[in-house]
Amino acid sequence: MRAIRFDSYGGPEVLTLVDVEVPEPGAGEVSIDVEYAGVNFAEVMFRRGQFQPGTPHVPGLEVTGTVRAVGEGVTNLRPGQRVAALTLAGGGYAEVAVARERLTVALDGELDAIPAPVAAAFPCNLPVSWAILHDVARVREGESVLVLAGAGGVGSGAAQIARNLGAGAVHGAVSSAGKAAFAKEKFGYDEVLTYDELEQRIPELTGGRGVDILLDSIGGPVRAKALDLLAPLGRHVVYGNASQQDHTYEANQMWYTAKTVAGYNIGGLADQQPDLVHGHLVEAARQLATGAVRIETTELALEDAVKAHEILERRDSTGKFVLRVKA
């Protein structure tokens, strides 16, 4: 079968189109004939060696298609069934991928309404959007939310979910004015700022109080300023580090300021509490199927994975890239 693989860590150019053996599902797993695969910044981090999955490696953390075969002990899925899945061990940029049964969602009933490109775009991002707001930040009616990387996959979903959960004001932050205009038009933000505007504009927008919730996948200088942007009893939720620049807090800062730093990692939770993550996947799919959340997708061919990674690394992307795998 065709697959995109890297044999060493490095820039986008290490991604190559190769022929590899078709994988077989193990116990508790299914194999999937892939129609579309989502592209995520986490896969850029793996390719660069920031996190090292081992080489050779076929990247790809989410797919949609039909079940090809089921492994021992699989009871809720059957061959031929339309599904979307988290492929957290990688393997999504290929014609056949393997996923755990508990990280796979059957797209039947009301979920059959989800178009195929969108079904590949949600398993990695939208469950995170839901979980960081509903389970971690626990947004309450009328609270204000600031979403960093507000035009990206998780951020765009979080903006819409925050509103659905009753947030009173939802603001975004992005790297450029062009992204700001796109995000405000598409995802229902009250205001979308560039990162260098945050220190001045957030006090203006909140009457000097700060935001109640700050969602952070970026790290770097904004993470270092996060507590200053929060209101008393505000929550800073960390779920990524795209800048590769972390920030260290002293516990006394939380005490002195009456603020909270929390985190969410879908990969770690999938190992520890797969049923919880399955619930997040199903809820995310329902949000899409009912129209409560929309995802802007851009399709590229499988062999254009290098192009997708180049755009993500330049931080020029808006919405979500999906790779068209099935001819």
PyMOL commands that set and color helices and strands:
alter all, ss='L'
color gray80, all
select helices_A, chain A and resi 12-14+41-48+101-103+109-113+116-121+126-137+153-164+177-187+195-205+220-229+251-257+266-272+274-289+302-313
alter helices_A, ss='H'
color red, helices_A
select strands_A, chain A and resi 2-5+16-19+29-38+62-70+82-86+96-100+104-106+144-148+169-174+191-194+211-216+230-238+260-263+297-301+320-324
alter strands_A, ss='S'
color yellow, strands_A
deselect
rebuild
show_as cartoon
